[in-house]
Amino acid sequence: MNDQAEDYVIRFISRKETKEDVEKLEEWLEEAPSRRNELKQWLVAWDIAGMIKAVNIFSPDKAYQRFRFSIT
């Protein structure tokens, strides 16, 4: 994937795409049909990451506190 296509994908999965991004992304997807499955996987991963953050399963602050406690 080239950097430009990566930018379109990132803006798309983060729901910050422009109309031009969508058009360019569609062109990129049409070049290779297998890219659609790849994009779907990225969307699922993005959504899962958002759910994890939403339910606070992983908290960087809590992880740091556990680390500090474990070394003292």
mmJSON file of the N, C-alpha and C atoms, coordinates in Angstrom:
{"data_MODEL":{"atom_site":{
"group_PDB":["ATOM","ATOM","ATOM","ATOM","ATOM","ATOM","ATOM","ATOM","ATOM","ATOM","ATOM","ATOM","ATOM","ATOM","ATOM","ATOM","ATOM","ATOM","ATOM","ATOM","ATOM","ATOM","ATOM","ATOM","ATOM","ATOM","ATOM","ATOM","ATOM","ATOM","ATOM","ATOM","ATOM","ATOM","ATOM","ATOM","ATOM","ATOM","ATOM","ATOM","ATOM","ATOM","ATOM","ATOM","ATOM","ATOM","ATOM","ATOM","ATOM","ATOM","ATOM","ATOM","ATOM","ATOM","ATOM","ATOM","ATOM","ATOM","ATOM","ATOM","ATOM","ATOM","ATOM","ATOM","ATOM","ATOM","ATOM","ATOM","ATOM","ATOM","ATOM","ATOM","ATOM","ATOM","ATOM","ATOM","ATOM","ATOM","ATOM","ATOM","ATOM","ATOM","ATOM","ATOM","ATOM","ATOM","ATOM","ATOM","ATOM","ATOM","ATOM","ATOM","ATOM","ATOM","ATOM","ATOM","ATOM","ATOM","ATOM","ATOM","ATOM","ATOM","ATOM","ATOM","ATOM","ATOM","ATOM","ATOM","ATOM","ATOM","ATOM","ATOM","ATOM","ATOM","ATOM","ATOM","ATOM","ATOM","ATOM","ATOM","ATOM","ATOM","ATOM","ATOM","ATOM","ATOM","ATOM","ATOM","ATOM","ATOM","ATOM","ATOM","ATOM","ATOM","ATOM","ATOM","ATOM","ATOM","ATOM","ATOM","ATOM","ATOM","ATOM","ATOM","ATOM","ATOM","ATOM","ATOM","ATOM","ATOM","ATOM","ATOM","ATOM","ATOM","ATOM","ATOM","ATOM","ATOM","ATOM","ATOM","ATOM","ATOM","ATOM","ATOM","ATOM","ATOM","ATOM","ATOM","ATOM","ATOM","ATOM","ATOM","ATOM","ATOM","ATOM","ATOM","ATOM","ATOM","ATOM","ATOM","ATOM","ATOM","ATOM","ATOM","ATOM","ATOM","ATOM","ATOM","ATOM","ATOM","ATOM","ATOM","ATOM","ATOM","ATOM","ATOM","ATOM","ATOM","ATOM","ATOM","ATOM","ATOM","ATOM","ATOM","ATOM","ATOM","ATOM","ATOM","ATOM","ATOM","ATOM","ATOM","ATOM","ATOM","ATOM","ATOM"],
"id":[1,2,3,4,5,6,7,8,9,10,11,12,13,14,15,16,17,18,19,20,21,22,23,24,25,26,27,28,29,30,31,32,33,34,35,36,37,38,39,40,41,42,43,44,45,46,47,48,49,50,51,52,53,54,55,56,57,58,59,60,61,62,63,64,65,66,67,68,69,70,71,72,73,74,75,76,77,78,79,80,81,82,83,84,85,86,87,88,89,90,91,92,93,94,95,96,97,98,99,100,101,102,103,104,105,106,107,108,109,110,111,112,113,114,115,116,117,118,119,120,121,122,123,124,125,126,127,128,129,130,131,132,133,134,135,136,137,138,139,140,141,142,143,144,145,146,147,148,149,150,151,152,153,154,155,156,157,158,159,160,161,162,163,164,165,166,167,168,169,170,171,172,173,174,175,176,177,178,179,180,181,182,183,184,185,186,187,188,189,190,191,192,193,194,195,196,197,198,199,200,201,202,203,204,205,206,207,208,209,210,211,212,213,214,215,216],
"type_symbol":["N","C","C","N","C","C","N","C","C","N","C","C","N","C","C","N","C","C","N","C","C","N","C","C","N","C","C","N","C","C","N","C","C","N","C","C","N","C","C","N","C","C","N","C","C","N","C","C","N","C","C","N","C","C","N","C","C","N","C","C","N","C","C","N","C","C","N","C","C","N","C","C","N","C","C","N","C","C","N","C","C","N","C","C","N","C","C","N","C","C","N","C","C","N","C","C","N","C","C","N","C","C","N","C","C","N","C","C","N","C","C","N","C","C","N","C","C","N","C","C","N","C","C","N","C","C","N","C","C","N","C","C","N","C","C","N","C","C","N","C","C","N","C","C","N","C","C","N","C","C","N","C","C","N","C","C","N","C","C","N","C","C","N","C","C","N","C","C","N","C","C","N","C","C","N","C","C","N","C","C","N","C","C","N","C","C","N","C","C","N","C","C","N","C","C","N","C","C","N","C","C","N","C","C","N","C","C","N","C","C","N","C","C","N","C","C"],
"label_atom_id":["N","CA","C","N","CA","C","N","CA","C","N","CA","C","N","CA","C","N","CA","C","N","CA","C","N","CA","C","N","CA","C","N","CA","C","N","CA","C","N","CA","C","N","CA","C","N","CA","C","N","CA","C","N","CA","C","N","CA","C","N","CA","C","N","CA","C","N","CA","C","N","CA","C","N","CA","C","N","CA","C","N","CA","C","N","CA","C","N","CA","C","N","CA","C","N","CA","C","N","CA","C","N","CA","C","N","CA","C","N","CA","C","N","CA","C","N","CA","C","N","CA","C","N","CA","C","N","CA","C","N","CA","C","N","CA","C","N","CA","C","N","CA","C","N","CA","C","N","CA","C","N","CA","C","N","CA","C","N","CA","C","N","CA","C","N","CA","C","N","CA","C","N","CA","C","N","CA","C","N","CA","C","N","CA","C","N","CA","C","N","CA","C","N","CA","C","N","CA","C","N","CA","C","N","CA","C","N","CA","C","N","CA","C","N","CA","C","N","CA","C","N","CA","C","N","CA","C","N","CA","C","N","CA","C","N","CA","C","N","CA","C","N","CA","C","N","CA","C","N","CA","C"],
"label_alt_id":[null,null,null,null,null,null,null,null,null,null,null,null,null,null,null,null,null,null,null,null,null,null,null,null,null,null,null,null,null,null,null,null,null,null,null,null,null,null,null,null,null,null,null,null,null,null,null,null,null,null,null,null,null,null,null,null,null,null,null,null,null,null,null,null,null,null,null,null,null,null,null,null,null,null,null,null,null,null,null,null,null,null,null,null,null,null,null,null,null,null,null,null,null,null,null,null,null,null,null,null,null,null,null,null,null,null,null,null,null,null,null,null,null,null,null,null,null,null,null,null,null,null,null,null,null,null,null,null,null,null,null,null,null,null,null,null,null,null,null,null,null,null,null,null,null,null,null,null,null,null,null,null,null,null,null,null,null,null,null,null,null,null,null,null,null,null,null,null,null,null,null,null,null,null,null,null,null,null,null,null,null,null,null,null,null,null,null,null,null,null,null,null,null,null,null,null,null,null,null,null,null,null,null,null,null,null,null,null,null,null,null,null,null,null,null,null],
"label_comp_id":["MET","MET","MET","ASN","ASN","ASN","ASP","ASP","ASP","GLN","GLN","GLN","ALA","ALA","ALA","GLU","GLU","GLU","ASP","ASP","ASP","TYR","TYR","TYR","VAL","VAL","VAL","ILE","ILE","ILE","ARG","ARG","ARG","PHE","PHE","PHE","ILE","ILE","ILE","SER","SER","SER","ARG","ARG","ARG","LYS","LYS","LYS","GLU","GLU","GLU","THR","THR","THR","LYS","LYS","LYS","GLU","GLU","GLU","ASP","ASP","ASP","VAL","VAL","VAL","GLU","GLU","GLU","LYS","LYS","LYS","LEU","LEU","LEU","GLU","GLU","GLU","GLU","GLU","GLU","TRP","TRP","TRP","LEU","LEU","LEU","GLU","GLU","GLU","GLU","GLU","GLU","ALA","ALA","ALA","PRO","PRO","PRO","SER","SER","SER","ARG","ARG","ARG","ARG","ARG","ARG","ASN","ASN","ASN","GLU","GLU","GLU","LEU","LEU","LEU","LYS","LYS","LYS","GLN","GLN","GLN","TRP","TRP","TRP","LEU","LEU","LEU","VAL","VAL","VAL","ALA","ALA","ALA","TRP","TRP","TRP","ASP","ASP","ASP","ILE","ILE","ILE","ALA","ALA","ALA","GLY","GLY","GLY","MET","MET","MET","ILE","ILE","ILE","LYS","LYS","LYS","ALA","ALA","ALA","VAL","VAL","VAL","ASN","ASN","ASN","ILE","ILE","ILE","PHE","PHE","PHE","SER","SER","SER","PRO","PRO","PRO","ASP","ASP","ASP","LYS","LYS","LYS","ALA","ALA","ALA","TYR","TYR","TYR","GLN","GLN","GLN","ARG","ARG","ARG","PHE","PHE","PHE","ARG","ARG","ARG","PHE","PHE","PHE","SER","SER","SER","ILE","ILE","ILE","THR","THR","THR"],
"label_asym_id":["A","A","A","A","A","A","A","A","A","A","A","A","A","A","A","A","A","A","A","A","A","A","A","A","A","A","A","A","A","A","A","A","A","A","A","A","A","A","A","A","A","A","A","A","A","A","A","A","A","A","A","A","A","A","A","A","A","A","A","A","A","A","A","A","A","A","A","A","A","A","A","A","A","A","A","A","A","A","A","A","A","A","A","A","A","A","A","A","A","A","A","A","A","A","A","A","A","A","A","A","A","A","A","A","A","A","A","A","A","A","A","A","A","A","A","A","A","A","A","A","A","A","A","A","A","A","A","A","A","A","A","A","A","A","A","A","A","A","A","A","A","A","A","A","A","A","A","A","A","A","A","A","A","A","A","A","A","A","A","A","A","A","A","A","A","A","A","A","A","A","A","A","A","A","A","A","A","A","A","A","A","A","A","A","A","A","A","A","A","A","A","A","A","A","A","A","A","A","A","A","A","A","A","A","A","A","A","A","A","A","A","A","A","A","A","A"],
"label_entity_id":["1","1","1","1","1","1","1","1","1","1","1","1","1","1","1","1","1","1","1","1","1","1","1","1","1","1","1","1","1","1","1","1","1","1","1","1","1","1","1","1","1","1","1","1","1","1","1","1","1","1","1","1","1","1","1","1","1","1","1","1","1","1","1","1","1","1","1","1","1","1","1","1","1","1","1","1","1","1","1","1","1","1","1","1","1","1","1","1","1","1","1","1","1","1","1","1","1","1","1","1","1","1","1","1","1","1","1","1","1","1","1","1","1","1","1","1","1","1","1","1","1","1","1","1","1","1","1","1","1","1","1","1","1","1","1","1","1","1","1","1","1","1","1","1","1","1","1","1","1","1","1","1","1","1","1","1","1","1","1","1","1","1","1","1","1","1","1","1","1","1","1","1","1","1","1","1","1","1","1","1","1","1","1","1","1","1","1","1","1","1","1","1","1","1","1","1","1","1","1","1","1","1","1","1","1","1","1","1","1","1","1","1","1","1","1","1"],
"label_seq_id":[1,1,1,2,2,2,3,3,3,4,4,4,5,5,5,6,6,6,7,7,7,8,8,8,9,9,9,10,10,10,11,11,11,12,12,12,13,13,13,14,14,14,15,15,15,16,16,16,17,17,17,18,18,18,19,19,19,20,20,20,21,21,21,22,22,22,23,23,23,24,24,24,25,25,25,26,26,26,27,27,27,28,28,28,29,29,29,30,30,30,31,31,31,32,32,32,33,33,33,34,34,34,35,35,35,36,36,36,37,37,37,38,38,38,39,39,39,40,40,40,41,41,41,42,42,42,43,43,43,44,44,44,45,45,45,46,46,46,47,47,47,48,48,48,49,49,49,50,50,50,51,51,51,52,52,52,53,53,53,54,54,54,55,55,55,56,56,56,57,57,57,58,58,58,59,59,59,60,60,60,61,61,61,62,62,62,63,63,63,64,64,64,65,65,65,66,66,66,67,67,67,68,68,68,69,69,69,70,70,70,71,71,71,72,72,72],
"pdbx_PDB_ins_code":[null,null,null,null,null,null,null,null,null,null,null,null,null,null,null,null,null,null,null,null,null,null,null,null,null,null,null,null,null,null,null,null,null,null,null,null,null,null,null,null,null,null,null,null,null,null,null,null,null,null,null,null,null,null,null,null,null,null,null,null,null,null,null,null,null,null,null,null,null,null,null,null,null,null,null,null,null,null,null,null,null,null,null,null,null,null,null,null,null,null,null,null,null,null,null,null,null,null,null,null,null,null,null,null,null,null,null,null,null,null,null,null,null,null,null,null,null,null,null,null,null,null,null,null,null,null,null,null,null,null,null,null,null,null,null,null,null,null,null,null,null,null,null,null,null,null,null,null,null,null,null,null,null,null,null,null,null,null,null,null,null,null,null,null,null,null,null,null,null,null,null,null,null,null,null,null,null,null,null,null,null,null,null,null,null,null,null,null,null,null,null,null,null,null,null,null,null,null,null,null,null,null,null,null,null,null,null,null,null,null,null,null,null,null,null,null],
"Cartn_x":[0.853,0.0,0.898,0.567,1.351,0.845,1.666,1.334,0.018,-0.239,-1.469,-2.694,-2.645,-3.758,-3.924,-2.816,-2.877,-3.584,-3.307,-3.979,-5.491,-5.922,-7.359,-7.991,-7.314,-7.84,-7.941,-6.907,-6.92,-8.044,-8.19,-9.287,-10.652,-10.761,-12.028,-12.378,-11.441,-11.773,-11.942,-11.339,-11.524,-12.735,-13.473,-14.709,-14.448,-13.297,-12.95,-12.681,-13.272,-12.997,-13.732,-13.158,-13.806,-14.413,-15.177,-15.75,-14.627,-13.579,-12.441,-11.754,-11.632,-11.033,-11.816,-13.13,-13.979,-13.81,-13.773,-13.587,-12.248,-11.188,-9.855,-9.78,-10.419,-10.434,-11.164,-12.279,-13.021,-12.168,-11.422,-10.526,-9.468,-8.899,-7.868,-8.429,-9.653,-10.278,-10.58,-10.962,-11.279,-10.049,-8.87,-7.644,-7.375,-7.82,-7.616,-8.772,-9.664,-10.83,-10.484,-9.318,-8.941,-8.768,-8.587,-8.419,-9.68,-10.834,-12.086,-12.08,-11.622,-11.549,-10.544,-9.44,-8.439,-9.023,-9.759,-10.387,-11.406,-12.175,-13.146,-12.443,-11.304,-10.55,-10.058,-9.591,-9.143,-10.299,-11.478,-12.653,-13.022,-12.99,-13.305,-12.285,-11.006,-9.958,-10.128,-10.442,-10.645,-11.812,-12.915,-14.092,-13.82,-13.091,-12.749,-11.876,-10.911,-10.048,-10.883,-11.862,-12.743,-13.577,-14.049,-14.842,-13.989,-12.752,-11.861,-11.625,-11.384,-11.17,-12.43,-13.586,-14.857,-15.164,-14.845,-15.147,-13.967,-12.911,-11.746,-11.083,-11.058,-10.35,-8.863,-8.358,-6.952,-6.846,-6.16,-5.929,-4.427,-3.826,-2.393,-2.024,-2.866,-2.584,-2.591,-3.573,-3.637,-2.47,-2.113,-0.981,0.3,0.491,1.677,1.667,0.519,0.427,0.771,0.279,0.609,2.101,2.685,4.12,4.909,4.557,5.263,5.13,3.957,3.745,4.604,4.734,5.467,6.977,7.505,8.95,9.327,8.335,8.656,8.599],
"Cartn_y":[-1.169,0.0,1.23,2.166,3.401,4.337,5.326,6.241,6.971,7.337,8.069,7.189,5.935,5.019,4.774,4.68,4.476,5.649,6.856,8.031,7.957,7.544,7.415,6.383,5.267,4.192,4.663,5.301,5.763,6.763,7.722,8.69,8.004,6.989,6.28,5.49,4.71,3.881,4.707,5.899,6.757,7.675,7.455,8.19,9.688,10.031,11.436,11.676,10.85,10.927,12.087,12.55,13.553,12.832,13.559,12.975,12.518,13.318,12.946,11.683,11.573,10.372,9.125,9.221,8.079,7.721,8.715,8.455,7.785,8.298,7.72,6.319,6.126,4.812,3.806,4.214,3.326,2.941,3.907,3.599,2.586,2.795,1.908,0.498,0.417,-0.881,-1.597,-0.848,-1.449,-2.037,-1.524,-2.04,-3.492,-3.884,-5.256,-5.62,-6.501,-6.87,-7.404,-8.006,-8.542,-7.436,-6.218,-5.098,-4.842,-5.217,-5.018,-5.828,-7.078,-7.903,-7.335,-6.838,-6.223,-5.002,-4.185,-3.009,-3.416,-4.463,-4.946,-5.37,-6.037,-6.464,-5.263,-4.231,-3.025,-2.352,-2.336,-1.738,-2.477,-3.798,-4.607,-4.341,-4.336,-4.084,-2.702,-1.699,-0.337,-0.293,-0.954,-0.962,-1.691,-2.796,-3.533,-2.669,-1.994,-1.113,-0.029,0.49,1.502,0.943,-0.292,-0.912,-1.164,-1.607,-1.854,-0.561,0.493,1.785,2.242,1.999,2.449,1.74,0.47,-0.259,-0.245,0.473,0.672,-0.637,-1.589,-2.84,-2.564,-1.691,-1.328,0.15,0.457,1.856,2.05,2.899,3.144,3.614,4.429,4.921,3.781,2.913,1.771,0.819,0.615,-0.268,0.301,1.608,2.241,2.111,2.301,2.164,0.745,-0.256,-1.66,-1.897,-1.323,-1.478,-0.856,0.362,1.04,0.248,-0.294,-1.075,-2.338,-2.946,-4.205,-4.027,-2.828,-2.634,-2.034,-1.724,-1.154,-2.194],
"Cartn_z":[0.0,0.0,0.0,-0.846,-0.842,0.258,0.568,1.666,1.447,0.199,-0.093,0.166,-0.284,-0.041,1.452,2.155,3.599,4.279,3.809,4.361,4.153,2.955,2.68,3.606,3.771,4.619,6.06,6.554,7.947,8.184,7.28,7.45,7.34,6.488,6.331,7.583,8.098,9.259,10.527,10.545,11.714,11.555,10.473,10.174,9.977,9.391,9.147,7.661,6.816,5.383,4.726,3.633,2.801,1.593,0.823,-0.395,-1.325,-1.432,-2.283,-1.758,-0.435,0.153,-0.254,-0.182,-0.531,-2.003,-2.852,-4.285,-4.55,-3.942,-4.133,-3.537,-2.395,-1.767,-2.647,-3.235,-4.138,-5.344,-5.887,-7.01,-6.581,-5.409,-4.89,-4.682,-4.171,-3.944,-5.257,-6.279,-7.576,-8.255,-7.937,-8.527,-8.135,-6.95,-6.464,-5.542,-5.986,-5.18,-3.777,-3.621,-2.307,-1.269,-1.724,-0.795,0.016,-0.514,0.234,1.526,1.435,2.64,3.631,3.118,3.973,4.689,3.951,4.543,5.604,5.342,6.334,7.618,7.479,8.661,9.452,8.753,9.432,10.163,9.538,10.186,11.461,11.405,12.587,13.69,13.333,14.324,14.955,14.119,14.621,15.599,15.223,16.089,17.397,17.326,18.549,19.454,18.859,19.652,20.332,19.641,20.226,21.358,21.206,22.268,23.5,23.281,24.41,25.175,24.437,25.088,25.809,25.193,25.775,27.089,27.186,28.424,29.386,28.973,29.828,30.227,29.297,29.565,29.701,28.88,28.96,29.248,30.28,30.634,30.795,29.981,30.131,31.539,32.14,33.488,34.499,34.402,35.319,35.089,33.834,33.532,34.136,34.032,34.605,36.126,36.732,38.186,38.619,37.893,38.219,38.057,37.012,36.79,37.95,38.316,39.425,40.705,40.972,42.185,42.157,40.966,40.879,41.067,40.833,40.988,42.332,43.16,44.475,45.558],
"occupancy":[1.0,1.0,1.0,1.0,1.0,1.0,1.0,1.0,1.0,1.0,1.0,1.0,1.0,1.0,1.0,1.0,1.0,1.0,1.0,1.0,1.0,1.0,1.0,1.0,1.0,1.0,1.0,1.0,1.0,1.0,1.0,1.0,1.0,1.0,1.0,1.0,1.0,1.0,1.0,1.0,1.0,1.0,1.0,1.0,1.0,1.0,1.0,1.0,1.0,1.0,1.0,1.0,1.0,1.0,1.0,1.0,1.0,1.0,1.0,1.0,1.0,1.0,1.0,1.0,1.0,1.0,1.0,1.0,1.0,1.0,1.0,1.0,1.0,1.0,1.0,1.0,1.0,1.0,1.0,1.0,1.0,1.0,1.0,1.0,1.0,1.0,1.0,1.0,1.0,1.0,1.0,1.0,1.0,1.0,1.0,1.0,1.0,1.0,1.0,1.0,1.0,1.0,1.0,1.0,1.0,1.0,1.0,1.0,1.0,1.0,1.0,1.0,1.0,1.0,1.0,1.0,1.0,1.0,1.0,1.0,1.0,1.0,1.0,1.0,1.0,1.0,1.0,1.0,1.0,1.0,1.0,1.0,1.0,1.0,1.0,1.0,1.0,1.0,1.0,1.0,1.0,1.0,1.0,1.0,1.0,1.0,1.0,1.0,1.0,1.0,1.0,1.0,1.0,1.0,1.0,1.0,1.0,1.0,1.0,1.0,1.0,1.0,1.0,1.0,1.0,1.0,1.0,1.0,1.0,1.0,1.0,1.0,1.0,1.0,1.0,1.0,1.0,1.0,1.0,1.0,1.0,1.0,1.0,1.0,1.0,1.0,1.0,1.0,1.0,1.0,1.0,1.0,1.0,1.0,1.0,1.0,1.0,1.0,1.0,1.0,1.0,1.0,1.0,1.0,1.0,1.0,1.0,1.0,1.0,1.0,1.0,1.0,1.0,1.0,1.0,1.0],
"B_iso_or_equiv":[0.0,0.0,0.0,0.0,0.0,0.0,0.0,0.0,0.0,0.0,0.0,0.0,0.0,0.0,0.0,0.0,0.0,0.0,0.0,0.0,0.0,0.0,0.0,0.0,0.0,0.0,0.0,0.0,0.0,0.0,0.0,0.0,0.0,0.0,0.0,0.0,0.0,0.0,0.0,0.0,0.0,0.0,0.0,0.0,0.0,0.0,0.0,0.0,0.0,0.0,0.0,0.0,0.0,0.0,0.0,0.0,0.0,0.0,0.0,0.0,0.0,0.0,0.0,0.0,0.0,0.0,0.0,0.0,0.0,0.0,0.0,0.0,0.0,0.0,0.0,0.0,0.0,0.0,0.0,0.0,0.0,0.0,0.0,0.0,0.0,0.0,0.0,0.0,0.0,0.0,0.0,0.0,0.0,0.0,0.0,0.0,0.0,0.0,0.0,0.0,0.0,0.0,0.0,0.0,0.0,0.0,0.0,0.0,0.0,0.0,0.0,0.0,0.0,0.0,0.0,0.0,0.0,0.0,0.0,0.0,0.0,0.0,0.0,0.0,0.0,0.0,0.0,0.0,0.0,0.0,0.0,0.0,0.0,0.0,0.0,0.0,0.0,0.0,0.0,0.0,0.0,0.0,0.0,0.0,0.0,0.0,0.0,0.0,0.0,0.0,0.0,0.0,0.0,0.0,0.0,0.0,0.0,0.0,0.0,0.0,0.0,0.0,0.0,0.0,0.0,0.0,0.0,0.0,0.0,0.0,0.0,0.0,0.0,0.0,0.0,0.0,0.0,0.0,0.0,0.0,0.0,0.0,0.0,0.0,0.0,0.0,0.0,0.0,0.0,0.0,0.0,0.0,0.0,0.0,0.0,0.0,0.0,0.0,0.0,0.0,0.0,0.0,0.0,0.0,0.0,0.0,0.0,0.0,0.0,0.0,0.0,0.0,0.0,0.0,0.0,0.0],
"pdbx_formal_charge":[null,null,null,null,null,null,null,null,null,null,null,null,null,null,null,null,null,null,null,null,null,null,null,null,null,null,null,null,null,null,null,null,null,null,null,null,null,null,null,null,null,null,null,null,null,null,null,null,null,null,null,null,null,null,null,null,null,null,null,null,null,null,null,null,null,null,null,null,null,null,null,null,null,null,null,null,null,null,null,null,null,null,null,null,null,null,null,null,null,null,null,null,null,null,null,null,null,null,null,null,null,null,null,null,null,null,null,null,null,null,null,null,null,null,null,null,null,null,null,null,null,null,null,null,null,null,null,null,null,null,null,null,null,null,null,null,null,null,null,null,null,null,null,null,null,null,null,null,null,null,null,null,null,null,null,null,null,null,null,null,null,null,null,null,null,null,null,null,null,null,null,null,null,null,null,null,null,null,null,null,null,null,null,null,null,null,null,null,null,null,null,null,null,null,null,null,null,null,null,null,null,null,null,null,null,null,null,null,null,null,null,null,null,null,null,null],
"auth_seq_id":[1,1,1,2,2,2,3,3,3,4,4,4,5,5,5,6,6,6,7,7,7,8,8,8,9,9,9,10,10,10,11,11,11,12,12,12,13,13,13,14,14,14,15,15,15,16,16,16,17,17,17,18,18,18,19,19,19,20,20,20,21,21,21,22,22,22,23,23,23,24,24,24,25,25,25,26,26,26,27,27,27,28,28,28,29,29,29,30,30,30,31,31,31,32,32,32,33,33,33,34,34,34,35,35,35,36,36,36,37,37,37,38,38,38,39,39,39,40,40,40,41,41,41,42,42,42,43,43,43,44,44,44,45,45,45,46,46,46,47,47,47,48,48,48,49,49,49,50,50,50,51,51,51,52,52,52,53,53,53,54,54,54,55,55,55,56,56,56,57,57,57,58,58,58,59,59,59,60,60,60,61,61,61,62,62,62,63,63,63,64,64,64,65,65,65,66,66,66,67,67,67,68,68,68,69,69,69,70,70,70,71,71,71,72,72,72],
"auth_comp_id":["MET","MET","MET","ASN","ASN","ASN","ASP","ASP","ASP","GLN","GLN","GLN","ALA","ALA","ALA","GLU","GLU","GLU","ASP","ASP","ASP","TYR","TYR","TYR","VAL","VAL","VAL","ILE","ILE","ILE","ARG","ARG","ARG","PHE","PHE","PHE","ILE","ILE","ILE","SER","SER","SER","ARG","ARG","ARG","LYS","LYS","LYS","GLU","GLU","GLU","THR","THR","THR","LYS","LYS","LYS","GLU","GLU","GLU","ASP","ASP","ASP","VAL","VAL","VAL","GLU","GLU","GLU","LYS","LYS","LYS","LEU","LEU","LEU","GLU","GLU","GLU","GLU","GLU","GLU","TRP","TRP","TRP","LEU","LEU","LEU","GLU","GLU","GLU","GLU","GLU","GLU","ALA","ALA","ALA","PRO","PRO","PRO","SER","SER","SER","ARG","ARG","ARG","ARG","ARG","ARG","ASN","ASN","ASN","GLU","GLU","GLU","LEU","LEU","LEU","LYS","LYS","LYS","GLN","GLN","GLN","TRP","TRP","TRP","LEU","LEU","LEU","VAL","VAL","VAL","ALA","ALA","ALA","TRP","TRP","TRP","ASP","ASP","ASP","ILE","ILE","ILE","ALA","ALA","ALA","GLY","GLY","GLY","MET","MET","MET","ILE","ILE","ILE","LYS","LYS","LYS","ALA","ALA","ALA","VAL","VAL","VAL","ASN","ASN","ASN","ILE","ILE","ILE","PHE","PHE","PHE","SER","SER","SER","PRO","PRO","PRO","ASP","ASP","ASP","LYS","LYS","LYS","ALA","ALA","ALA","TYR","TYR","TYR","GLN","GLN","GLN","ARG","ARG","ARG","PHE","PHE","PHE","ARG","ARG","ARG","PHE","PHE","PHE","SER","SER","SER","ILE","ILE","ILE","THR","THR","THR"],
"auth_asym_id":["A","A","A","A","A","A","A","A","A","A","A","A","A","A","A","A","A","A","A","A","A","A","A","A","A","A","A","A","A","A","A","A","A","A","A","A","A","A","A","A","A","A","A","A","A","A","A","A","A","A","A","A","A","A","A","A","A","A","A","A","A","A","A","A","A","A","A","A","A","A","A","A","A","A","A","A","A","A","A","A","A","A","A","A","A","A","A","A","A","A","A","A","A","A","A","A","A","A","A","A","A","A","A","A","A","A","A","A","A","A","A","A","A","A","A","A","A","A","A","A","A","A","A","A","A","A","A","A","A","A","A","A","A","A","A","A","A","A","A","A","A","A","A","A","A","A","A","A","A","A","A","A","A","A","A","A","A","A","A","A","A","A","A","A","A","A","A","A","A","A","A","A","A","A","A","A","A","A","A","A","A","A","A","A","A","A","A","A","A","A","A","A","A","A","A","A","A","A","A","A","A","A","A","A","A","A","A","A","A","A","A","A","A","A","A","A"],
"auth_atom_id":["N","CA","C","N","CA","C","N","CA","C","N","CA","C","N","CA","C","N","CA","C","N","CA","C","N","CA","C","N","CA","C","N","CA","C","N","CA","C","N","CA","C","N","CA","C","N","CA","C","N","CA","C","N","CA","C","N","CA","C","N","CA","C","N","CA","C","N","CA","C","N","CA","C","N","CA","C","N","CA","C","N","CA","C","N","CA","C","N","CA","C","N","CA","C","N","CA","C","N","CA","C","N","CA","C","N","CA","C","N","CA","C","N","CA","C","N","CA","C","N","CA","C","N","CA","C","N","CA","C","N","CA","C","N","CA","C","N","CA","C","N","CA","C","N","CA","C","N","CA","C","N","CA","C","N","CA","C","N","CA","C","N","CA","C","N","CA","C","N","CA","C","N","CA","C","N","CA","C","N","CA","C","N","CA","C","N","CA","C","N","CA","C","N","CA","C","N","CA","C","N","CA","C","N","CA","C","N","CA","C","N","CA","C","N","CA","C","N","CA","C","N","CA","C","N","CA","C","N","CA","C","N","CA","C","N","CA","C","N","CA","C","N","CA","C","N","CA","C","N","CA","C"],
"pdbx_PDB_model_num":[1,1,1,1,1,1,1,1,1,1,1,1,1,1,1,1,1,1,1,1,1,1,1,1,1,1,1,1,1,1,1,1,1,1,1,1,1,1,1,1,1,1,1,1,1,1,1,1,1,1,1,1,1,1,1,1,1,1,1,1,1,1,1,1,1,1,1,1,1,1,1,1,1,1,1,1,1,1,1,1,1,1,1,1,1,1,1,1,1,1,1,1,1,1,1,1,1,1,1,1,1,1,1,1,1,1,1,1,1,1,1,1,1,1,1,1,1,1,1,1,1,1,1,1,1,1,1,1,1,1,1,1,1,1,1,1,1,1,1,1,1,1,1,1,1,1,1,1,1,1,1,1,1,1,1,1,1,1,1,1,1,1,1,1,1,1,1,1,1,1,1,1,1,1,1,1,1,1,1,1,1,1,1,1,1,1,1,1,1,1,1,1,1,1,1,1,1,1,1,1,1,1,1,1,1,1,1,1,1,1,1,1,1,1,1,1]
}}}
